[in-house]
Amino acid sequence: MVPIVSLLIVLILSIFVIRIATVALTLNGLSKEMARAKAQGKGRHRISRAMQDKIAQFHQDGVSINQIQNRLGIAYGTVWNYVQKLKEPNASST
């Protein structure tokens, strides 16, 4: 009986914490769905190192962001973000 009660208490507390975090993140400008995902520890997946290398190579070859995203089948914003990282001073190969 005690383990079940303890489990229920932990479950209720975790739901409560997620709800508070969702409200706080929503107040900071995130959509409710994005805030809930962040509160639950979910995030966007990073693209593979090979894909990053392809973006870098295409960019170095003068290929536009639109063309890169079409060739690789990934979102324009993803390509744009990685190209911006390449432009940063001391851009490491991450």
Order of alpha helices (4+ residues) and beta strands (2+ residues): alpha-alpha-alpha-alpha-alpha
